[in-house]
Amino acid sequence: MLRSSLVLGLVAARLANAPVHAVTKQQKLETCTFGADAQKLVGAARQSFMTRCMANEDRPVAPRGSKQRQ
């Protein structure tokens, strides 16, 4: 009895740490689209955001109106 309780406890602990489900490409696209819409991005800024979002990149976006000088 103790052995089966221990095994059940270990399985439950293992499952508690596992992700609930994998994110599909469609779900990721919907999330990225929502983020772009929330920021009111258009044109090249939206395309850049969507590309980074779909690739799981976390680089910050340059502030609007700022241009890098060389």
PyMOL Python script that loads the backbone (N, CA, C, O; Angstrom):
from pymol import cmd

cmd.read_pdbstr("""\
ATOM      1  N   MET A   1       0.815  -1.187   0.000  1.00  0.00           N
ATOM      2  CA  MET A   1       0.000   0.000   0.000  1.00  0.00           C
ATOM      3  C   MET A   1       0.865   1.260   0.000  1.00  0.00           C
ATOM      4  O   MET A   1       0.597   2.205  -0.741  1.00  0.00           O
ATOM      5  N   LEU A   2       1.886   1.263   0.821  1.00  0.00           N
ATOM      6  CA  LEU A   2       2.782   2.404   0.891  1.00  0.00           C
ATOM      7  C   LEU A   2       3.516   2.606  -0.436  1.00  0.00           C
ATOM      8  O   LEU A   2       3.727   3.734  -0.879  1.00  0.00           O
ATOM      9  N   ARG A   3       3.896   1.498  -1.053  1.00  0.00           N
ATOM     10  CA  ARG A   3       4.626   1.577  -2.318  1.00  0.00           C
ATOM     11  C   ARG A   3       3.738   2.176  -3.411  1.00  0.00           C
ATOM     12  O   ARG A   3       4.200   3.030  -4.168  1.00  0.00           O
ATOM     13  N   SER A   4       2.490   1.755  -3.508  1.00  0.00           N
ATOM     14  CA  SER A   4       1.605   2.287  -4.547  1.00  0.00           C
ATOM     15  C   SER A   4       1.292   3.766  -4.284  1.00  0.00           C
ATOM     16  O   SER A   4       1.127   4.537  -5.230  1.00  0.00           O
ATOM     17  N   SER A   5       1.210   4.165  -3.020  1.00  0.00           N
ATOM     18  CA  SER A   5       0.985   5.577  -2.694  1.00  0.00           C
ATOM     19  C   SER A   5       2.176   6.420  -3.110  1.00  0.00           C
ATOM     20  O   SER A   5       2.020   7.527  -3.627  1.00  0.00           O
ATOM     21  N   LEU A   6       3.366   5.888  -2.880  1.00  0.00           N
ATOM     22  CA  LEU A   6       4.580   6.589  -3.257  1.00  0.00           C
ATOM     23  C   LEU A   6       4.662   6.762  -4.775  1.00  0.00           C
ATOM     24  O   LEU A   6       4.979   7.845  -5.266  1.00  0.00           O
ATOM     25  N   VAL A   7       4.376   5.696  -5.507  1.00  0.00           N
ATOM     26  CA  VAL A   7       4.407   5.753  -6.970  1.00  0.00           C
ATOM     27  C   VAL A   7       3.372   6.747  -7.476  1.00  0.00           C
ATOM     28  O   VAL A   7       3.667   7.552  -8.359  1.00  0.00           O
ATOM     29  N   LEU A   8       2.167   6.699  -6.928  1.00  0.00           N
ATOM     30  CA  LEU A   8       1.109   7.621  -7.340  1.00  0.00           C
ATOM     31  C   LEU A   8       1.517   9.064  -7.043  1.00  0.00           C
ATOM     32  O   LEU A   8       1.262   9.957  -7.851  1.00  0.00           O
ATOM     33  N   GLY A   9       2.138   9.295  -5.909  1.00  0.00           N
ATOM     34  CA  GLY A   9       2.604  10.633  -5.553  1.00  0.00           C
ATOM     35  C   GLY A   9       3.678  11.139  -6.505  1.00  0.00           C
ATOM     36  O   GLY A   9       3.661  12.309  -6.888  1.00  0.00           O
ATOM     37  N   LEU A  10       4.604  10.279  -6.889  1.00  0.00           N
ATOM     38  CA  LEU A  10       5.655  10.665  -7.830  1.00  0.00           C
ATOM     39  C   LEU A  10       5.085  10.983  -9.208  1.00  0.00           C
ATOM     40  O   LEU A  10       5.510  11.941  -9.854  1.00  0.00           O
ATOM     41  N   VAL A  11       4.127  10.184  -9.654  1.00  0.00           N
ATOM     42  CA  VAL A  11       3.488  10.432 -10.957  1.00  0.00           C
ATOM     43  C   VAL A  11       2.735  11.760 -10.910  1.00  0.00           C
ATOM     44  O   VAL A  11       2.822  12.547 -11.853  1.00  0.00           O
ATOM     45  N   ALA A  12       2.008  12.020  -9.844  1.00  0.00           N
ATOM     46  CA  ALA A  12       1.260  13.268  -9.718  1.00  0.00           C
ATOM     47  C   ALA A  12       2.201  14.467  -9.703  1.00  0.00           C
ATOM     48  O   ALA A  12       1.909  15.486 -10.329  1.00  0.00           O
ATOM     49  N   ALA A  13       3.312  14.363  -9.007  1.00  0.00           N
ATOM     50  CA  ALA A  13       4.288  15.454  -8.958  1.00  0.00           C
ATOM     51  C   ALA A  13       4.889  15.695 -10.332  1.00  0.00           C
ATOM     52  O   ALA A  13       5.099  16.840 -10.731  1.00  0.00           O
ATOM     53  N   ARG A  14       5.161  14.633 -11.045  1.00  0.00           N
ATOM     54  CA  ARG A  14       5.731  14.753 -12.395  1.00  0.00           C
ATOM     55  C   ARG A  14       4.753  15.440 -13.338  1.00  0.00           C
ATOM     56  O   ARG A  14       5.147  16.303 -14.121  1.00  0.00           O
ATOM     57  N   LEU A  15       3.484  15.062 -13.267  1.00  0.00           N
ATOM     58  CA  LEU A  15       2.464  15.655 -14.132  1.00  0.00           C
ATOM     59  C   LEU A  15       2.206  17.113 -13.775  1.00  0.00           C
ATOM     60  O   LEU A  15       1.890  17.910 -14.657  1.00  0.00           O
ATOM     61  N   ALA A  16       2.332  17.475 -12.518  1.00  0.00           N
ATOM     62  CA  ALA A  16       2.100  18.854 -12.091  1.00  0.00           C
ATOM     63  C   ALA A  16       3.142  19.796 -12.683  1.00  0.00           C
ATOM     64  O   ALA A  16       2.855  20.972 -12.903  1.00  0.00           O
ATOM     65  N   ASN A  17       4.335  19.301 -12.940  1.00  0.00           N
ATOM     66  CA  ASN A  17       5.397  20.127 -13.500  1.00  0.00           C
ATOM     67  C   ASN A  17       5.419  20.134 -15.020  1.00  0.00           C
ATOM     68  O   ASN A  17       6.151  20.920 -15.621  1.00  0.00           O
ATOM     69  N   ALA A  18       4.633  19.276 -15.650  1.00  0.00           N
ATOM     70  CA  ALA A  18       4.606  19.187 -17.109  1.00  0.00           C
ATOM     71  C   ALA A  18       3.696  20.269 -17.676  1.00  0.00           C
ATOM     72  O   ALA A  18       2.714  20.639 -17.033  1.00  0.00           O
ATOM     73  N   PRO A  19       3.999  20.781 -18.862  1.00  0.00           N
ATOM     74  CA  PRO A  19       3.109  21.766 -19.476  1.00  0.00           C
ATOM     75  C   PRO A  19       1.761  21.137 -19.785  1.00  0.00           C
ATOM     76  O   PRO A  19       1.662  19.939 -20.053  1.00  0.00           O
ATOM     77  N   VAL A  20       0.735  21.958 -19.742  1.00  0.00           N
ATOM     78  CA  VAL A  20      -0.612  21.453 -19.959  1.00  0.00           C
ATOM     79  C   VAL A  20      -0.758  20.951 -21.385  1.00  0.00           C
ATOM     80  O   VAL A  20      -1.250  19.845 -21.608  1.00  0.00           O
ATOM     81  N   HIS A  21      -0.337  21.753 -22.350  1.00  0.00           N
ATOM     82  CA  HIS A  21      -0.382  21.339 -23.751  1.00  0.00           C
ATOM     83  C   HIS A  21       0.602  22.184 -24.550  1.00  0.00           C
ATOM     84  O   HIS A  21       0.974  23.283 -24.138  1.00  0.00           O
ATOM     85  N   ALA A  22       0.999  21.676 -25.653  1.00  0.00           N
ATOM     86  CA  ALA A  22       1.919  22.406 -26.514  1.00  0.00           C
ATOM     87  C   ALA A  22       1.140  23.467 -27.289  1.00  0.00           C
ATOM     88  O   ALA A  22      -0.016  23.249 -27.649  1.00  0.00           O
ATOM     89  N   VAL A  23       1.758  24.595 -27.541  1.00  0.00           N
ATOM     90  CA  VAL A  23       1.135  25.659 -28.302  1.00  0.00           C
ATOM     91  C   VAL A  23       1.277  25.330 -29.782  1.00  0.00           C
ATOM     92  O   VAL A  23       2.374  25.051 -30.264  1.00  0.00           O
ATOM     93  N   THR A  24       0.161  25.366 -30.496  1.00  0.00           N
ATOM     94  CA  THR A  24       0.206  25.097 -31.930  1.00  0.00           C
ATOM     95  C   THR A  24       0.604  26.368 -32.678  1.00  0.00           C
ATOM     96  O   THR A  24       0.575  27.463 -32.117  1.00  0.00           O
ATOM     97  N   LYS A  25       0.969  26.215 -33.925  1.00  0.00           N
ATOM     98  CA  LYS A  25       1.360  27.355 -34.741  1.00  0.00           C
ATOM     99  C   LYS A  25       0.183  28.326 -34.893  1.00  0.00           C
ATOM    100  O   LYS A  25       0.375  29.541 -34.892  1.00  0.00           O
ATOM    101  N   GLN A  26      -1.020  27.792 -35.024  1.00  0.00           N
ATOM    102  CA  GLN A  26      -2.206  28.632 -35.159  1.00  0.00           C
ATOM    103  C   GLN A  26      -2.442  29.462 -33.893  1.00  0.00           C
ATOM    104  O   GLN A  26      -2.773  30.645 -33.978  1.00  0.00           O
ATOM    105  N   GLN A  27      -2.272  28.843 -32.719  1.00  0.00           N
ATOM    106  CA  GLN A  27      -2.448  29.569 -31.456  1.00  0.00           C
ATOM    107  C   GLN A  27      -1.396  30.666 -31.320  1.00  0.00           C
ATOM    108  O   GLN A  27      -1.693  31.763 -30.846  1.00  0.00           O
ATOM    109  N   LYS A  28      -0.173  30.369 -31.733  1.00  0.00           N
ATOM    110  CA  LYS A  28       0.902  31.353 -31.656  1.00  0.00           C
ATOM    111  C   LYS A  28       0.616  32.526 -32.583  1.00  0.00           C
ATOM    112  O   LYS A  28       0.843  33.680 -32.218  1.00  0.00           O
ATOM    113  N   LEU A  29       0.113  32.232 -33.792  1.00  0.00           N
ATOM    114  CA  LEU A  29      -0.228  33.288 -34.739  1.00  0.00           C
ATOM    115  C   LEU A  29      -1.321  34.194 -34.168  1.00  0.00           C
ATOM    116  O   LEU A  29      -1.247  35.416 -34.298  1.00  0.00           O
ATOM    117  N   GLU A  30      -2.324  33.602 -33.543  1.00  0.00           N
ATOM    118  CA  GLU A  30      -3.400  34.386 -32.942  1.00  0.00           C
ATOM    119  C   GLU A  30      -2.865  35.278 -31.827  1.00  0.00           C
ATOM    120  O   GLU A  30      -3.271  36.434 -31.711  1.00  0.00           O
ATOM    121  N   THR A  31      -1.963  34.754 -31.010  1.00  0.00           N
ATOM    122  CA  THR A  31      -1.376  35.530 -29.918  1.00  0.00           C
ATOM    123  C   THR A  31      -0.536  36.680 -30.457  1.00  0.00           C
ATOM    124  O   THR A  31      -0.632  37.804 -29.964  1.00  0.00           O
ATOM    125  N   CYS A  32       0.284  36.408 -31.461  1.00  0.00           N
ATOM    126  CA  CYS A  32       1.120  37.456 -32.047  1.00  0.00           C
ATOM    127  C   CYS A  32       0.264  38.524 -32.725  1.00  0.00           C
ATOM    128  O   CYS A  32       0.567  39.713 -32.627  1.00  0.00           O
ATOM    129  N   THR A  33      -0.794  38.111 -33.406  1.00  0.00           N
ATOM    130  CA  THR A  33      -1.698  39.056 -34.054  1.00  0.00           C
ATOM    131  C   THR A  33      -2.368  39.943 -33.017  1.00  0.00           C
ATOM    132  O   THR A  33      -2.502  41.150 -33.217  1.00  0.00           O
ATOM    133  N   PHE A  34      -2.788  39.348 -31.913  1.00  0.00           N
ATOM    134  CA  PHE A  34      -3.399  40.120 -30.834  1.00  0.00           C
ATOM    135  C   PHE A  34      -2.412  41.153 -30.300  1.00  0.00           C
ATOM    136  O   PHE A  34      -2.788  42.300 -30.056  1.00  0.00           O
ATOM    137  N   GLY A  35      -1.156  40.757 -30.117  1.00  0.00           N
ATOM    138  CA  GLY A  35      -0.135  41.687 -29.631  1.00  0.00           C
ATOM    139  C   GLY A  35       0.109  42.835 -30.596  1.00  0.00           C
ATOM    140  O   GLY A  35       0.257  43.983 -30.176  1.00  0.00           O
ATOM    141  N   ALA A  36       0.153  42.531 -31.885  1.00  0.00           N
ATOM    142  CA  ALA A  36       0.365  43.574 -32.888  1.00  0.00           C
ATOM    143  C   ALA A  36      -0.830  44.516 -32.940  1.00  0.00           C
ATOM    144  O   ALA A  36      -0.663  45.729 -33.070  1.00  0.00           O
ATOM    145  N   ASP A  37      -2.035  43.960 -32.840  1.00  0.00           N
ATOM    146  CA  ASP A  37      -3.239  44.791 -32.837  1.00  0.00           C
ATOM    147  C   ASP A  37      -3.292  45.679 -31.603  1.00  0.00           C
ATOM    148  O   ASP A  37      -3.675  46.845 -31.694  1.00  0.00           O
ATOM    149  N   ALA A  38      -2.912  45.141 -30.455  1.00  0.00           N
ATOM    150  CA  ALA A  38      -2.938  45.897 -29.201  1.00  0.00           C
ATOM    151  C   ALA A  38      -1.976  47.087 -29.253  1.00  0.00           C
ATOM    152  O   ALA A  38      -2.234  48.133 -28.658  1.00  0.00           O
ATOM    153  N   GLN A  39      -0.872  46.912 -29.969  1.00  0.00           N
ATOM    154  CA  GLN A  39       0.111  47.989 -30.093  1.00  0.00           C
ATOM    155  C   GLN A  39      -0.180  48.895 -31.286  1.00  0.00           C
ATOM    156  O   GLN A  39       0.530  49.874 -31.519  1.00  0.00           O
ATOM    157  N   LYS A  40      -1.231  48.560 -32.042  1.00  0.00           N
ATOM    158  CA  LYS A  40      -1.626  49.330 -33.229  1.00  0.00           C
ATOM    159  C   LYS A  40      -0.488  49.454 -34.233  1.00  0.00           C
ATOM    160  O   LYS A  40      -0.261  50.522 -34.802  1.00  0.00           O
ATOM    161  N   LEU A  41       0.223  48.355 -34.444  1.00  0.00           N
ATOM    162  CA  LEU A  41       1.341  48.343 -35.382  1.00  0.00           C
ATOM    163  C   LEU A  41       0.835  48.176 -36.806  1.00  0.00           C
ATOM    164  O   LEU A  41      -0.118  47.436 -37.047  1.00  0.00           O
ATOM    165  N   VAL A  42       1.472  48.861 -37.748  1.00  0.00           N
ATOM    166  CA  VAL A  42       1.138  48.748 -39.162  1.00  0.00           C
ATOM    167  C   VAL A  42       2.422  48.706 -39.978  1.00  0.00           C
ATOM    168  O   VAL A  42       3.486  49.109 -39.508  1.00  0.00           O
ATOM    169  N   GLY A  43       2.309  48.219 -41.189  1.00  0.00           N
ATOM    170  CA  GLY A  43       3.419  48.229 -42.132  1.00  0.00           C
ATOM    171  C   GLY A  43       4.623  47.420 -41.686  1.00  0.00           C
ATOM    172  O   GLY A  43       4.496  46.291 -41.210  1.00  0.00           O
ATOM    173  N   ALA A  44       5.796  48.023 -41.850  1.00  0.00           N
ATOM    174  CA  ALA A  44       7.057  47.339 -41.560  1.00  0.00           C
ATOM    175  C   ALA A  44       7.195  47.021 -40.075  1.00  0.00           C
ATOM    176  O   ALA A  44       7.763  45.990 -39.715  1.00  0.00           O
ATOM    177  N   ALA A  45       6.681  47.898 -39.204  1.00  0.00           N
ATOM    178  CA  ALA A  45       6.779  47.655 -37.765  1.00  0.00           C
ATOM    179  C   ALA A  45       5.975  46.413 -37.389  1.00  0.00           C
ATOM    180  O   ALA A  45       6.414  45.610 -36.565  1.00  0.00           O
ATOM    181  N   ARG A  46       4.796  46.257 -37.995  1.00  0.00           N
ATOM    182  CA  ARG A  46       3.963  45.086 -37.712  1.00  0.00           C
ATOM    183  C   ARG A  46       4.640  43.811 -38.224  1.00  0.00           C
ATOM    184  O   ARG A  46       4.656  42.789 -37.539  1.00  0.00           O
ATOM    185  N   GLN A  47       5.193  43.883 -39.426  1.00  0.00           N
ATOM    186  CA  GLN A  47       5.866  42.718 -40.015  1.00  0.00           C
ATOM    187  C   GLN A  47       7.058  42.301 -39.159  1.00  0.00           C
ATOM    188  O   GLN A  47       7.268  41.112 -38.917  1.00  0.00           O
ATOM    189  N   SER A  48       7.829  43.272 -38.707  1.00  0.00           N
ATOM    190  CA  SER A  48       8.977  42.985 -37.863  1.00  0.00           C
ATOM    191  C   SER A  48       8.542  42.358 -36.540  1.00  0.00           C
ATOM    192  O   SER A  48       9.144  41.389 -36.076  1.00  0.00           O
ATOM    193  N   PHE A  49       7.498  42.916 -35.940  1.00  0.00           N
ATOM    194  CA  PHE A  49       6.981  42.374 -34.680  1.00  0.00           C
ATOM    195  C   PHE A  49       6.494  40.943 -34.863  1.00  0.00           C
ATOM    196  O   PHE A  49       6.804  40.073 -34.050  1.00  0.00           O
ATOM    197  N   MET A  50       5.731  40.694 -35.930  1.00  0.00           N
ATOM    198  CA  MET A  50       5.181  39.360 -36.172  1.00  0.00           C
ATOM    199  C   MET A  50       6.301  38.346 -36.406  1.00  0.00           C
ATOM    200  O   MET A  50       6.222  37.216 -35.925  1.00  0.00           O
ATOM    201  N   THR A  51       7.328  38.737 -37.131  1.00  0.00           N
ATOM    202  CA  THR A  51       8.453  37.844 -37.395  1.00  0.00           C
ATOM    203  C   THR A  51       9.161  37.471 -36.096  1.00  0.00           C
ATOM    204  O   THR A  51       9.438  36.298 -35.846  1.00  0.00           O
ATOM    205  N   ARG A  52       9.457  38.488 -35.262  1.00  0.00           N
ATOM    206  CA  ARG A  52      10.118  38.225 -33.986  1.00  0.00           C
ATOM    207  C   ARG A  52       9.229  37.411 -33.062  1.00  0.00           C
ATOM    208  O   ARG A  52       9.707  36.502 -32.384  1.00  0.00           O
ATOM    209  N   CYS A  53       7.949  37.726 -33.027  1.00  0.00           N
ATOM    210  CA  CYS A  53       7.019  37.025 -32.147  1.00  0.00           C
ATOM    211  C   CYS A  53       6.911  35.549 -32.531  1.00  0.00           C
ATOM    212  O   CYS A  53       6.966  34.681 -31.661  1.00  0.00           O
ATOM    213  N   MET A  54       6.760  35.262 -33.802  1.00  0.00           N
ATOM    214  CA  MET A  54       6.628  33.877 -34.256  1.00  0.00           C
ATOM    215  C   MET A  54       7.925  33.103 -34.036  1.00  0.00           C
ATOM    216  O   MET A  54       7.898  31.880 -33.902  1.00  0.00           O
ATOM    217  N   ALA A  55       9.070  33.809 -33.995  1.00  0.00           N
ATOM    218  CA  ALA A  55      10.362  33.148 -33.804  1.00  0.00           C
ATOM    219  C   ALA A  55      10.745  33.076 -32.325  1.00  0.00           C
ATOM    220  O   ALA A  55      11.827  32.592 -31.991  1.00  0.00           O
ATOM    221  N   ASN A  56       9.870  33.552 -31.438  1.00  0.00           N
ATOM    222  CA  ASN A  56      10.131  33.556 -29.994  1.00  0.00           C
ATOM    223  C   ASN A  56      11.292  34.451 -29.610  1.00  0.00           C
ATOM    224  O   ASN A  56      11.981  34.165 -28.630  1.00  0.00           O
ATOM    225  N   GLU A  57      11.530  35.511 -30.338  1.00  0.00           N
ATOM    226  CA  GLU A  57      12.602  36.438 -30.002  1.00  0.00           C
ATOM    227  C   GLU A  57      12.069  37.497 -29.060  1.00  0.00           C
ATOM    228  O   GLU A  57      10.931  37.944 -29.204  1.00  0.00           O
ATOM    229  N   ASP A  58      12.876  37.897 -28.105  1.00  0.00           N
ATOM    230  CA  ASP A  58      12.455  38.837 -27.073  1.00  0.00           C
ATOM    231  C   ASP A  58      13.143  40.186 -27.172  1.00  0.00           C
ATOM    232  O   ASP A  58      13.167  40.936 -26.196  1.00  0.00           O
ATOM    233  N   ARG A  59      13.696  40.507 -28.316  1.00  0.00           N
ATOM    234  CA  ARG A  59      14.387  41.787 -28.448  1.00  0.00           C
ATOM    235  C   ARG A  59      13.381  42.933 -28.329  1.00  0.00           C
ATOM    236  O   ARG A  59      12.280  42.836 -28.872  1.00  0.00           O
ATOM    237  N   PRO A  60      13.730  43.999 -27.639  1.00  0.00           N
ATOM    238  CA  PRO A  60      12.801  45.132 -27.543  1.00  0.00           C
ATOM    239  C   PRO A  60      12.685  45.859 -28.871  1.00  0.00           C
ATOM    240  O   PRO A  60      13.620  45.879 -29.671  1.00  0.00           O
ATOM    241  N   VAL A  61      11.534  46.450 -29.089  1.00  0.00           N
ATOM    242  CA  VAL A  61      11.293  47.225 -30.292  1.00  0.00           C
ATOM    243  C   VAL A  61      11.813  48.634 -30.053  1.00  0.00           C
ATOM    244  O   VAL A  61      11.655  49.174 -28.959  1.00  0.00           O
ATOM    245  N   ALA A  62      12.433  49.235 -31.068  1.00  0.00           N
ATOM    246  CA  ALA A  62      12.927  50.608 -30.935  1.00  0.00           C
ATOM    247  C   ALA A  62      11.732  51.538 -30.730  1.00  0.00           C
ATOM    248  O   ALA A  62      10.674  51.327 -31.322  1.00  0.00           O
ATOM    249  N   PRO A  63      11.894  52.550 -29.906  1.00  0.00           N
ATOM    250  CA  PRO A  63      10.798  53.498 -29.681  1.00  0.00           C
ATOM    251  C   PRO A  63      10.380  54.151 -30.990  1.00  0.00           C
ATOM    252  O   PRO A  63      11.199  54.352 -31.887  1.00  0.00           O
ATOM    253  N   ARG A  64       9.098  54.478 -31.089  1.00  0.00           N
ATOM    254  CA  ARG A  64       8.591  55.101 -32.304  1.00  0.00           C
ATOM    255  C   ARG A  64       9.256  56.450 -32.534  1.00  0.00           C
ATOM    256  O   ARG A  64       9.475  57.219 -31.597  1.00  0.00           O
ATOM    257  N   GLY A  65       9.569  56.721 -33.771  1.00  0.00           N
ATOM    258  CA  GLY A  65      10.150  58.009 -34.120  1.00  0.00           C
ATOM    259  C   GLY A  65      11.653  58.096 -33.927  1.00  0.00           C
ATOM    260  O   GLY A  65      12.266  59.080 -34.341  1.00  0.00           O
ATOM    261  N   SER A  66      12.259  57.098 -33.314  1.00  0.00           N
ATOM    262  CA  SER A  66      13.707  57.167 -33.117  1.00  0.00           C
ATOM    263  C   SER A  66      14.407  56.448 -34.264  1.00  0.00           C
ATOM    264  O   SER A  66      14.005  55.362 -34.681  1.00  0.00           O
ATOM    265  N   LYS A  67      15.443  57.071 -34.748  1.00  0.00           N
ATOM    266  CA  LYS A  67      16.233  56.470 -35.816  1.00  0.00           C
ATOM    267  C   LYS A  67      17.675  56.424 -35.366  1.00  0.00           C
ATOM    268  O   LYS A  67      18.180  57.352 -34.734  1.00  0.00           O
ATOM    269  N   GLN A  68      18.323  55.336 -35.699  1.00  0.00           N
ATOM    270  CA  GLN A  68      19.732  55.203 -35.332  1.00  0.00           C
ATOM    271  C   GLN A  68      20.575  55.983 -36.333  1.00  0.00           C
ATOM    272  O   GLN A  68      20.389  55.875 -37.545  1.00  0.00           O
ATOM    273  N   ARG A  69      21.482  56.750 -35.814  1.00  0.00           N
ATOM    274  CA  ARG A  69      22.368  57.538 -36.686  1.00  0.00           C
ATOM    275  C   ARG A  69      23.705  56.837 -36.799  1.00  0.00           C
ATOM    276  O   ARG A  69      24.198  56.230 -35.848  1.00  0.00           O
ATOM    277  N   GLN A  70      24.270  56.936 -37.972  1.00  0.00           N
ATOM    278  CA  GLN A  70      25.554  56.294 -38.211  1.00  0.00           C
ATOM    279  C   GLN A  70      26.610  57.312 -38.503  1.00  0.00           C
ATOM    280  O   GLN A  70      27.765  56.955 -38.731  1.00  0.00           O
TER     281      GLN A  70
END
""", "prot")
cmd.dss("prot")
cmd.show_as("cartoon", "prot")
cmd.util.cbc("prot")
cmd.orient("prot")
